[in-house]
Amino acid sequence: MVVSDLAARTWRAVRRGPPGLRQARRYQRRWLRTDLLSSLTIGAMLIPQGLAYAQLVGVRPAAGLYAGVVGMLAYALFGPSRHLIIGPEAGAAILTAAALAPMAAGEDTARYASLAALLALLVGALSLLGGMLKLGALADFLSKPILIGYINGAALIIIGSQLARLFGLERQSNTFSGQVFEVAANLHRTHVPTLLLGLGVITALVLLRRLLPKAPGPLILVALTTAAGALFQLEHGGIKVVGPLSAEPPTPGLPSLRFEDVRALLPAAFSLALVNYAGSVLTGRLYADRFRYKLDSNQEFLGQAAANLANAFSQGFPVTGSDSRTAVNVTMGGRTQLVGVLAAGVVLVFALFLTPLLRDLPMVTLGAIVFVAAVYLLQVRAIVDLWRVRHVEAVLACVTMLGVLVLGILQGILVAVALALADLIRRAARPHDAVLGEREGVPGYHDIERSENSETVPGLVIYRFDAPLFFANARHLREQARALVASAETPVRWFVIDTSAVFDMDVTAAEGLEKLRREFEEADVVLGIAEARAPLRALLRRTGLLERLGPENMHPTVGVAVRRFLMDASARPPLAGEPPAPPHLH
């Protein structure tokens, strides 16, 4: 049955055609101008960033250009977002480098490149599996605090990875703490010209961002420092340069598949697939909401799969959505994935014919570009805002950030998700509740602690429980009910639970309600339910509680329950210490 359903869904998707073709059929000529301008800017951004992130991964610089070209073309065809730009990105690059470093130590460049392509293949295969199994709901477990913590942790990891390059040192460690310690311990060996050039590039990039936000700052600095490298022979002064670039196009083919390599890379591939998907779908949703179109979260898995599988077969490395390039695309007015297609053409022309111009590009320029991009990813203000709204959310963001730094990106996110679920259970175990009463001139029934001058009906307790009933809060409800009955000023005859917020109930909670019904029956207190929704009524019926409570004690609204109580009270003599029933409702 599962296989047949999967086959049917696949056939329907094939008949509809990939999202890129559906976008093309609805394309409007008036969008062409802004799409073209945006594509030129995106291409100009990707050239230096692709070179920099390829260096970060550890493959030849030109591989970053071809990875961007292939990724954008594949996503343009299969991706659901009209604005997301796919390609080399800092977070994916640092994860890739961390995964490959232990395996490729001492290996030749061909072996390293093959492992990078194999990792892209595994990421693509896992993403494809996620799309086919409709696992798009995974994104719902990544809340805003977790995303903020992940972004901050990933940004710090990227910053740490570039510190040694900025100081003219060799990086040995693959952990954030180790990289910071390495630089601190070797400050006396700093290559001052490299440091000064790096600081100059960083300053220029920041100024360009503030004064000319639409200018392709990274490309401008690449051009200027390359010219300076050739004019002043910076290489002879000890500043490392890119040198001759191997820019020939990659040879299509399947990467080497060795069982031990697949087994070793699979955990990293799972991390990359999950993190890439989460970051891309959240960014895609942001712009889909802004421009009022629906983003298919399951199709996003397939878009990520297409981009990474295409890179695997073109000797590339894992790619994902770029927050910075996507933001620029939106700012420039890009409307469709034609931007990615045209930007791929720009980068391809540069890769094929213009890469020799970059021979004298200082390596520290690429490091500074990555460094500045990571600094602008940091969201310190967002954590402060979370603290103002809800302290627990801010703590969760900080825990995620520390987990990413100390344990790794996937492990940090999984710890944060577990803590978020634990906090959710904690809140559901002790949810908000209220005793309801009437307030003159205000319709409905309200929390007597929050509504001044609210009055309750003697002998009747209306208790609202604002959470699903399950094993963790069943005892809490019973204890609250007992306490309210025991502390009432007049003897309680009816106890009515307002279940308007109770959308679910498990077996443990059903047993708890039955215990409460029996206890109240022995104390001559009627237990009633008001405003039970259809799913809860069905559960009460299946557990037998509906029959034991009695249909007469199931009230469609709180108001109906109050009227029925007053009618019942007027027909019964008052108990000792109980005032007569009021003659009417307010």
Residue pairs with C-beta under 8 A, 6 or more apart in sequence:
6 132
10 132
16 22
18 77
18 78
19 77
19 78
19 79
19 80
19 296
19 299
19 303
20 76
20 77
20 78
20 79
20 337
21 77
23 82
23 336
23 337
24 338
27 336
27 338
31 335
31 336
31 338
32 338
34 332
34 333
34 334
34 335
35 334
35 335
35 336
35 338
35 339
35 342
36 342
37 332
37 333
38 328
38 329
38 332
38 333
38 334
38 339
38 343
39 334
39 338
39 339
39 340
39 341
39 342
39 343
39 345
39 346
40 342
40 343
40 346
41 214
41 216
41 328
41 329
41 332
42 85
42 325
42 328
42 329
42 332
42 334
42 339
42 340
42 343
42 346
43 342
43 343
43 344
43 345
43 346
43 347
43 350
44 216
44 218
44 219
44 346
45 216
45 218
45 219
45 324
45 325
45 328
46 65
46 68
46 87
46 88
46 325
46 343
46 347
47 65
47 219
47 222
47 347
47 350
48 218
48 219
48 221
48 222
48 365
48 366
48 369
49 64
49 87
49 88
49 218
49 322
49 324
49 325
49 369
49 370
49 373
50 61
50 64
50 65
50 67
50 68
50 87
50 88
50 347
51 61
51 62
51 64
51 65
51 222
51 242
51 358
51 361
51 366
52 64
52 366
52 367
52 369
52 370
53 64
53 88
53 89
53 90
53 93
53 370
54 60
54 61
54 62
54 63
54 64
54 65
54 67
54 88
54 93
54 317
55 61
55 64
55 363
55 366
56 90
56 93
56 94
56 97
56 158
56 161
56 162
56 370
57 63
57 64
57 88
57 93
57 96
57 97
57 100
57 116
57 317
58 97
58 100
58 101
58 104
58 112
58 116
59 109
59 112
59 113
59 116
59 317
60 109
60 113
60 245
60 246
61 242
61 245
61 358
62 245
62 246
62 247
62 248
62 351
62 355
63 113
63 116
63 250
63 315
63 316
63 317
64 88
65 247
65 347
65 348
65 350
65 351
65 355
66 249
66 250
66 314
66 316
66 348
66 351
67 87
67 88
67 311
67 314
67 316
67 317
67 319
68 86
68 87
68 88
68 319
68 344
68 347
69 344
69 347
69 348
69 351
70 307
70 310
70 311
70 314
70 316
70 344
71 86
71 87
71 88
71 307
71 308
71 310
71 311
71 316
71 319
72 85
72 86
72 87
72 307
72 340
72 341
72 343
72 344
73 310
73 340
73 341
73 344
74 86
74 303
74 306
74 307
74 309
74 310
74 311
75 84
75 86
75 303
75 304
75 306
75 307
75 337
75 340
76 337
76 338
76 340
76 341
76 344
77 306
78 299
78 302
78 303
78 305
78 306
78 307
79 86
79 299
79 300
79 302
79 303
79 304
79 306
79 307
79 337
80 284
80 295
80 296
80 299
80 300
80 303
81 280
81 283
81 284
81 287
81 288
81 295
81 300
81 303
81 321
81 337
82 287
82 288
82 291
82 293
82 335
82 336
82 337
83 284
83 287
83 288
83 291
83 326
83 329
83 330
83 334
84 280
84 283
84 284
84 287
84 303
84 321
84 326
85 321
85 322
85 325
85 326
85 329
85 339
85 340
85 343
86 280
86 303
86 304
86 307
86 319
86 320
86 321
86 322
86 340
87 319
87 322
87 325
88 317
88 319
88 322
89 319
89 320
89 321
89 322
89 323
90 154
90 155
90 158
90 370
90 373
90 374
90 377
91 154
91 157
91 158
91 275
91 279
91 320
91 409
92 272
92 275
92 276
92 318
92 319
92 320
93 317
94 154
94 157
94 158
94 161
95 268
95 271
95 272
95 275
95 318
95 409
96 116
96 119
96 268
96 272
96 317
96 318
97 161
97 174
98 174
98 268
98 408
99 119
99 265
99 268
99 269
99 271
99 272
100 112
100 115
100 116
100 119
101 174
102 174
103 115
103 261
103 264
103 265
104 111
104 112
104 115
107 115
113 315
114 255
114 256
114 315
115 255
115 261
115 265
116 316
116 317
116 318
117 255
117 311
117 312
117 313
117 315
117 316
117 317
118 255
118 256
118 257
118 261
118 262
118 265
118 312
119 265
119 268
119 269
119 272
119 317
119 318
120 255
120 308
120 309
120 311
120 312
120 316
120 317
120 318
120 319
121 254
121 255
121 308
121 309
121 312
121 313
122 262
122 265
122 266
122 269
122 273
123 269
123 272
123 273
123 276
123 304
123 308
123 318
124 304
124 305
124 306
124 307
124 308
124 309
124 310
124 311
124 312
125 269
125 305
125 309
126 269
126 270
126 273
127 273
127 276
127 277
127 301
127 302
127 304
127 305
127 308
128 301
128 302
128 305
128 309
130 136
130 138
130 273
130 277
130 298
130 301
130 305
131 298
131 299
131 300
131 301
131 302
131 305
134 298
135 298
135 301
136 281
136 296
136 297
136 298
136 300
136 301
137 297
138 274
138 277
138 278
139 277
139 278
139 281
139 282
139 285
139 297
141 417
141 420
141 421
142 150
142 278
142 282
142 413
142 417
143 393
143 396
143 420
144 386
144 393
145 386
145 393
145 394
145 396
145 397
145 400
145 416
145 420
146 396
146 397
146 400
146 413
146 416
146 417
146 420
147 278
147 279
147 282
148 379
148 382
148 383
148 386
148 397
148 400
149 396
149 397
149 398
149 399
149 400
149 401
149 403
149 404
149 412
149 416
150 275
150 278
150 279
150 400
150 401
150 404
150 409
150 412
150 413
150 416
151 377
151 378
151 379
152 377
152 378
152 379
152 380
152 383
152 397
152 401
152 404
153 400
153 401
153 402
153 403
153 404
153 405
153 409
153 412
154 377
154 404
154 409
155 374
155 375
155 377
155 378
156 176
156 374
156 378
156 401
156 405
157 176
157 404
157 405
157 409
158 370
158 371
158 373
158 374
158 377
159 371
159 374
159 375
160 176
160 179
160 180
161 171
161 179
161 370
162 367
162 368
162 370
162 371
162 374
163 171
163 179
163 180
163 182
163 183
164 170
164 171
164 179
164 182
164 183
165 171
165 198
165 363
165 364
165 366
165 367
166 194
166 195
166 198
166 199
166 364
166 367
166 368
166 371
167 183
167 186
167 187
167 190
167 191
167 194
167 195
167 198
168 190
168 191
168 192
168 193
168 194
168 195
168 238
168 239
168 240
168 364
169 182
169 183
169 186
169 189
169 190
169 191
171 179
171 182
172 178
172 182
173 179
173 181
173 182
176 405
177 405
177 406
191 238
191 239
193 234
193 237
193 238
193 239
194 238
194 239
194 240
194 362
194 364
197 225
197 234
197 239
197 362
197 364
197 365
198 364
198 365
198 367
198 368
198 371
201 221
201 225
201 364
201 365
201 368
201 369
202 368
202 371
202 372
204 217
204 221
204 224
205 217
205 218
205 221
205 368
205 369
205 372
206 372
208 215
208 217
208 220
208 221
209 217
209 372
209 376
213 331
214 328
214 331
214 332
218 369
221 365
221 368
221 369
222 358
222 361
222 365
222 369
225 361
225 362
225 365
226 357
226 358
226 360
226 361
226 362
226 365
227 360
228 234
228 362
229 235
229 239
229 241
229 360
229 361
229 362
230 359
230 360
234 241
234 360
234 362
235 241
235 360
239 362
239 363
239 364
240 362
240 363
240 364
241 359
241 360
241 361
241 362
241 363
242 358
242 359
242 360
242 361
242 362
242 363
242 366
243 359
244 356
244 359
245 355
245 356
245 358
245 359
247 351
247 352
247 355
247 356
249 351
249 352
250 314
250 315
250 316
251 315
252 313
252 314
252 315
253 313
253 315
254 312
254 313
255 312
255 315
267 410
270 410
271 408
271 409
271 410
272 318
272 320
273 304
274 410
274 413
275 320
275 409
275 410
275 413
276 304
276 308
276 318
276 320
276 321
277 300
277 301
277 304
278 413
279 320
279 321
279 323
280 300
280 303
280 304
280 320
280 321
281 295
281 297
281 300
283 321
283 323
283 326
284 295
284 300
284 321
285 295
285 297
287 326
287 330
288 294
288 295
290 330
304 320
307 319
307 320
308 318
308 319
310 316
311 317
311 318
311 319
323 377
324 373
324 376
329 339
382 397
383 394
383 397
383 398
384 394
386 393
386 394
386 397
387 394
392 423
396 416
396 419
396 420
396 423
399 415
399 416
399 419
400 412
400 413
400 415
400 416
401 412
402 412
403 411
403 412
403 413
403 415
403 416
404 412
404 413
405 412
406 412
407 415
425 472
427 467
428 467
428 468
428 470
428 472
428 473
429 472
429 473
429 476
430 473
430 476
431 465
431 466
431 467
431 473
432 466
432 467
433 463
433 464
433 465
433 466
433 480
434 447
434 448
434 449
434 450
434 463
434 464
434 466
435 447
435 448
435 449
435 456
435 461
435 462
435 463
435 464
435 484
436 445
436 446
436 447
436 448
436 456
436 462
436 463
436 464
436 498
436 558
437 445
437 446
437 448
437 451
437 454
437 455
437 456
437 457
437 462
438 445
438 446
438 454
438 455
438 456
438 585
438 586
439 446
439 451
439 452
439 453
439 454
439 455
440 453
440 455
440 586
442 451
445 462
445 498
445 558
445 559
445 562
446 454
447 454
447 464
448 454
448 456
455 586
456 462
457 562
457 565
457 566
457 582
458 489
458 490
458 578
458 579
458 581
459 490
459 491
459 492
459 493
459 494
459 565
459 569
459 575
459 578
459 581
460 492
460 493
460 494
460 496
460 562
460 565
461 484
461 485
461 488
461 492
461 494
461 495
461 496
462 496
462 498
462 530
462 558
462 561
462 562
463 480
463 481
463 484
463 495
463 496
463 497
463 498
464 497
464 498
464 500
464 501
465 477
465 497
465 498
465 499
465 501
465 502
466 501
467 473
467 501
467 502
468 502
468 503
468 504
468 505
469 477
469 502
469 504
469 505
469 506
469 509
469 510
469 512
469 513
470 504
470 505
470 506
470 508
470 509
471 506
471 508
471 509
473 509
474 508
474 509
474 511
474 512
474 513
475 512
477 497
477 509
477 512
477 513
477 516
478 512
478 515
478 516
481 495
481 497
481 516
481 520
482 516
482 519
484 492
484 495
485 492
485 495
485 520
485 523
485 525
490 575
490 577
490 578
490 579
491 575
491 576
491 577
491 578
492 525
493 524
493 525
493 526
493 565
493 568
493 569
493 572
493 575
494 525
494 526
494 528
494 561
494 565
494 568
495 520
495 525
495 526
495 527
495 528
496 527
496 528
496 529
496 530
496 555
496 558
496 561
496 565
497 527
497 528
497 529
497 530
498 530
498 531
498 558
499 529
499 530
499 531
499 532
499 533
499 536
500 530
500 531
500 533
502 532
502 533
502 536
503 533
503 535
503 536
504 535
504 536
504 539
505 513
505 536
505 539
505 540
507 543
510 539
510 540
510 543
510 545
513 527
513 545
514 543
514 545
514 548
516 527
517 527
517 545
517 548
517 549
520 526
520 527
521 527
526 553
527 549
527 553
528 549
528 553
528 554
528 555
528 561
529 540
529 549
529 553
529 554
529 555
530 555
530 556
530 557
530 558
530 560
530 561
531 555
531 556
531 557
531 558
532 540
532 554
537 546
537 554
540 546
540 549
541 547
546 554
552 564
555 561
555 564
562 585
563 585
566 581
566 582
566 585
569 581
570 581
574 580
574 581
